[in-house]
Amino acid sequence: MKIIMANDHAAVELKNELKVWLLDQGHEVEDLGIGDGEKADYPDKGEQAARLFMKGGYDYGVLCCGTGIGISISANKVKGIRCALPQNIFAAEAAKEHNDCQFIAFGGRIEYPDKPTDMLNAFLSAKFVGDRHQRRVDKIMAIEN
């Protein structure tokens, strides 16, 4: 899969951990994020990744900021994007199975009950189940209009 990533200065370490894991799994990664010692605002990074994703060529996006909240909100402002901020493996799976999310966000300052790499694996491995969930996704997307 081809994954787009972005982060701010509060989540460099977590983004790097997730990136290494993705590469080890054989995924291609485009990293729009920043490294140690650099500064970036999460709204800019979330928007940048989401807009590039919407141009096509990517399977999924991974975003990281201090809590994951701000960068996920920013990505969700881009028409067509559904970015989840899961608390655990169950929520990461449901983000795909029920909401057909293309993006997942994490917080570099959050202590998760499950490893973020395990949550990311659950998200990438899950499949959208459609059916009644498609009707609900359609309703979510209709809000943009």
DAKA-V632849 format. One record per run of one state. SS is the DSSP state (alpha for helix, beta for strand, coil for the rest). FROM is the first residue (numbers start at 1). TO is the last residue. Records with the same first field share a line. If there is no record, write none. Layout:
SS->FROM-TO / FROM-TO
//
This chain:
coil->1-1 / 8-8 / 25-27 / 32-41 / 55-59 / 66-68 / 77-82 / 85-88 / 98-102 / 108-115 / 126-131 / 143-145
beta->2-7 / 28-31 / 60-65 / 83-84 / 103-107
alpha->9-24 / 42-54 / 69-76 / 89-97 / 116-125 / 132-142
//
